[in-house]
Amino acid sequence: MVAWRRFATHDAYGNGLRRAQLRGWFYPVIAFAIAVGAQRLAPGRAAIARRTLPVYVVGAALHLVPFETARGYCRVLALDFLAITTVYSGHVHEYCRPTSFLLLLSVALS
């Protein structure tokens, strides 16, 4: 299901779409920066930064792991979408209060 020998060097995703050679390398750099830098932020900001971490971890897996089948790629693509929508809803919750119409709308649309 995964061709580990081609980690981050594969030309196409598991579904056949072409992959740019540097696509995905930014994600682990940002994930590391969040993990290290969140300690230096104010408590509220640090919590928001840590909540963002899954987006970059799953995004790195999506773009750097060479899935050989569309099924494996699509599973991680679904996890990527789930991470993005969950983090976005958490940010809306943090900034707009839990009873906000915007929070309910963002969850309903995701």
Backbone as a ProteinNet text record, in pm:
[ID]
protein_1_A
[PRIMARY]
MVAWRRFATHDAYGNGLRRAQLRGWFYPVIAFAIAVGAQRLAPGRAAIARRTLPVYVVGAALHLVPFETARGYCRVLALDFLAITTVYSGHVHEYCRPTSFLLLLSVALS
[TERTIARY]
81.7	0	86.5	205.2	295.7	434.2	491.2	626	725	766	849.1	982.7	1031.5	1159.9	1150.4	1029.5	1010.1	955.4	975.2	923.8	964.8	866.6	883.6	951.2	967.7	1028.9	938.1	817.1	725.8	672.2	643.1	598	446.8	372.4	226.5	167.8	48.3	-25.7	-86.3	-142.2	-202	-318.2	-381.3	-494.2	-450.5	-318.9	-266.4	-235.8	-280.1	-249.7	-100.8	-46.2	96.5	121.7	238.8	279.7	403.1	398.5	516.3	624	748.6	856	871.1	848.9	865.8	734.8	628.8	498.5	502	465.1	454.8	571.8	684.6	800.8	781.2	694.1	667.3	592.1	510.2	426.8	506.8	606.5	680.2	759.4	803.4	875.5	781.9	660.9	563.3	521.8	501.2	463.6	570.5	696.3	805.4	806.1	786.9	784.3	669.9	555.3	441.3	473.5	526.7	556.2	656.7	756.8	860.2	815.5	757.6	723.6	600	510	386.7	414.9	526.6	562.2	588.2	624.5	661.3	544.5	429.7	312.6	231.9	144.3	51.7	-36.3	-86.7	-163	-276.8	-355.8	-465	-414.9	-313.4	-254.3	-182.9	-119.1	-50.1	-149.6	-266.7	-369.3	-417	-435.8	-477.5	-368.1	-244	-132.9	-125.6	-139.8	-133.4	-250.5	-366.7	-481	-457.5	-372.4	-343.8	-247.4	-174.9	-72.7	-122.5	-240	-285	-297.1	-330.8	-343.5	-210.6	-102.8	28.5	85.2	54.7	101.7	31.6	-101.2	-175.2	-141.9	-125	-87.8	47.5	140.8	272.3	257.6	176.8	154.3	88.9	-6.8	-78.1	16.7	107.2	192.7	327.8	377.2	510.8	511.3	407.2	401.3	354.9	430.1	395.8	295.1	168.5	64.2	57.4	50.7	49.3	-91.6	-190.6	-328.2	-411.9	-516.8	-609.5	-678.5	-702	-771.1	-691.5	-561.5	-477.8	-468.6	-448.7	-439.4	-569.6	-681.8	-811.2	-843.9	-796.7	-816.3	-743.7	-620.4	-544	-600.3	-649.3	-714.1	-836.9	-913.8	-1029.8	-986.7	-878.3	-825.3	-777.8	-718.7	-674	-793.3	-899.3	-1019.5	-1078	-1081.9	-1132.8	-1048.8	-916.9	-829.1	-851.8	-862.7	-883.5	-1015.9	-1123.6	-1254.2	-1262.3	-1199.8	-1200.7	-1123.1	-1006.7	-925.6	-996.9	-1056	-1129	-1243.6	-1318.8	-1429.5	-1377.9	-1262.5	-1202.6	-1161.1	-1110.2	-1072.2	-1195	-1301.1	-1424.1	-1477.3	-1472.1	-1516.5	-1436.2	-1305.4	-1217.1	-1244.6	-1266.8	-1282	-1425.2	-1523.3	-1662.6	-1755.7	-1707.7	-1786.8	-1860.7	-1882.8	-1943.9	-2086.5	-2160.4	-2300.6	-2317.9	-2209.7	-2214.8	-2281.7	-2361.2	-2422.7	-2315	-2203.3	-2094.9	-2035.3	-2024.3	-1973.7	-2068.6	-2196.3	-2294.8	-2294.2	-2281.6	-2279.3	-2154	-2038.6	-1914.9	-1918.3	-1975.4	-1986.1	-2086.4	-2197.2	-2299.6	-2248.2	-2162.9	-2112.7	-1993.7	-1934.4	-1816.6	-1850.4
-119.7	0	126.7	118.8	234.1	190.5	266	238.4	326.6	281.4	363.9	402.3	323.7	357.5	485.6	521.5	643.9	758.3	751.6	854.1	993.4	1077.3	1218	1237.9	1131.2	1146.6	1097.3	1054.1	1000.6	1111.3	1075	1171.5	1189.9	1091.7	1098	1046.1	1092.5	1044	908.5	841.2	710.1	709.5	824.9	831.9	870.8	885.4	913.4	1059.6	1150.8	1292.7	1318.3	1405.9	1439.8	1516.5	1493	1559.7	1643.4	1770.6	1857.3	1805.6	1807.4	1746.3	1803.7	1931.3	1990.9	1998.1	1947	1952.7	1874.9	1939.2	1873.4	1894.6	1942.4	1961.6	2074.3	2166.1	2278.4	2233.1	2128.3	2082.8	2037.1	1949.2	1909.6	2024.3	2117.7	2234.4	2316.2	2340.9	2416.2	2337.8	2206.2	2123.9	2132.2	2126.3	2138.4	2276.9	2379.9	2516.8	2535.4	2476.9	2486.3	2413.2	2292	2212.1	2282.2	2344.5	2412	2552.4	2625.9	2765.6	2788.2	2691	2709.4	2732.9	2681.5	2699.4	2845.5	2923.8	3064.2	3160	3108.4	3193.6	3205.3	3303.2	3315.8	3190.8	3151.2	3026.2	3010.1	3113.4	3104.2	3084.5	3157.5	3145.3	3011.4	2962.9	2834.1	2721.2	2729.1	2626	2626.3	2743.1	2752.8	2697.6	2730.1	2680.5	2528.3	2471.6	2326	2258.3	2321.7	2265.2	2260.6	2345.7	2351	2239.9	2184.3	2083.9	1965.3	1906	1791.7	1822.2	1945.1	1980.9	1960	2000.2	1990.4	1848.5	1774.8	1636	1550.3	1561.4	1483.2	1532	1663.1	1716.8	1665.1	1651.9	1596.2	1451.5	1373.9	1234.3	1227.9	1314.3	1314.9	1339.8	1433.7	1474.1	1403.5	1350.6	1291.2	1139	1075.7	929	881.3	794.1	749	633.6	666	563.9	507.4	376.4	311.4	291.9	301.4	280.2	404	417.6	529.1	514.9	393.2	370.4	427.6	397.8	449.5	601.4	653.4	798.9	866	811.3	872.8	865.5	761.9	755.7	870.4	893.5	1003.1	1137.8	1146.8	1269.8	1300	1196.3	1214.2	1258.9	1201.2	1243.9	1389	1427.6	1565.5	1660.9	1626.2	1709	1714.9	1601.6	1597.1	1685.2	1678.1	1760.3	1908.7	1945.6	2086.9	2137.4	2062	2109	2110.3	2012.7	2009.8	2127.9	2153.9	2266.1	2397.9	2412.3	2535.1	2556.8	2450.9	2463.3	2501	2446.1	2482.3	2627.8	2678.4	2820.2	2909.7	2872.9	2950.7	2948.1	2832.4	2819.7	2911.8	2912.3	2993	3142.9	3186.6	3328.9	3379.6	3292	3338.6	3286.7	3216.7	3161.4	3034.7	2941.7	2813.6	2822.2	2923.3	2930	3013.2	3049.4	3134.1	3063.1	3137.4	3088.2	3046.9	3119.6	3085.7	2948.7	2912.9	2780.2	2673.2	2690.9	2592.7	2583.1	2696.2	2697.1	2626	2651.5	2589.4	2438	2391	2246.7	2185.7	2255.1	2203.1	2194.1	2286.5	2287.8	2193.8	2144.9	2059.1	1913.7
0	0	0	59.5	63.2	15.1	-75.4	-126.5	-50.2	68.2	155.8	93.1	-0.1	-64.3	-145.5	-183.8	-263.4	-177.8	-46.7	43.6	-3.9	-25.1	-64	-199.6	-276.4	-408.8	-520.8	-486.8	-586.7	-678.1	-801.4	-902.1	-904.2	-850.6	-856.2	-725.5	-695.7	-579.6	-614.3	-514.8	-536.2	-633.1	-651.4	-744.6	-886.1	-907.4	-1040.4	-1069.4	-986.3	-1009.1	-987.3	-1069.8	-1057	-927.8	-871.8	-748.4	-776.6	-737.5	-749.3	-653.1	-692.9	-615.2	-474.2	-456.9	-324.2	-245.6	-303.4	-238.1	-106.9	1.5	130.2	224.5	175.8	262.6	363.3	332.8	421.8	547.6	534.5	645.2	767.3	753.6	873.8	936	854.8	908	996.6	948.1	1026.5	1150.5	1138.1	1253.9	1362.7	1323.6	1419.8	1484.3	1403.5	1456.6	1555.9	1526.8	1618.9	1748.9	1736.7	1856	1947	1888	1966.8	2008.5	1916.3	1941.3	2025.9	2032.8	2109.8	2257.5	2306.3	2447.1	2480.9	2381.1	2405.5	2390.4	2351	2331.5	2460	2464	2575.9	2579.5	2695.1	2706.3	2604.4	2582.6	2485.6	2344.1	2307.5	2173.7	2156.3	2262.8	2255.4	2229.9	2293.4	2272.5	2128	2071.8	1931.8	1840.2	1868.5	1786.2	1792.6	1912.7	1926.3	1855.9	1855.6	1784.5	1634.5	1583.7	1440.7	1398.3	1490.5	1461	1376.8	1405.7	1324.2	1174.7	1139.6	997.8	926.7	989.1	925.9	930.4	1036.1	1045.2	939.3	930.1	830.8	689.8	672.7	542	495.5	589.1	553.9	508.3	579.8	539.6	402.4	379	250.9	133.8	149.6	38	30.2	140.8	140.4	135.8	188.1	188.6	51	-12.7	-148.6	-151	-139.7	-145.9	-286.8	-297.9	-428.5	-483	-394.9	-439.2	-412.5	-489.8	-469.2	-334.1	-291.2	-163.3	-45.8	-39.8	68.1	63.7	-55.2	-71	-29.4	-71.5	-40.4	108.5	176	321.4	391.1	351.8	413.7	369.7	247.7	201.3	286.9	320.9	408.6	548.3	599.8	730.1	725	613.3	595.4	601.4	531	533.4	674.2	743.4	880.2	972.8	958.9	1042.7	1016.8	890.3	856.4	911.7	891.4	938.6	1090.6	1156.2	1302.3	1359.5	1303.9	1351.7	1325	1206.6	1175.1	1274.3	1303.6	1399.3	1537.5	1575.6	1704	1709.7	1599.1	1594	1602	1532.6	1539	1681.9	1745.5	1885	1975.5	1955.6	2040	2024.5	1901.8	1875.2	1886.7	1869	1858.8	1967	2063.7	2172.5	2128.4	2220.8	2185.9	2133.7	2170.9	2127.8	2001.6	1941	1822.8	1705.1	1631.8	1508.9	1408.9	1406.8	1313.5	1342.8	1470.6	1504.4	1453.9	1480.8	1434.5	1282.4	1216.4	1070.6	1018	1079.5	1030.8	1050	1160.2	1182.9	1084.6	1062.1	971.1	828	787.4	650.4	629	737.7	720.6	703.6
[MASK]
++++++++++++++++++++++++++++++++++++++++++++++++++++++++++++++++++++++++++++++++++++++++++++++++++++++++++++++

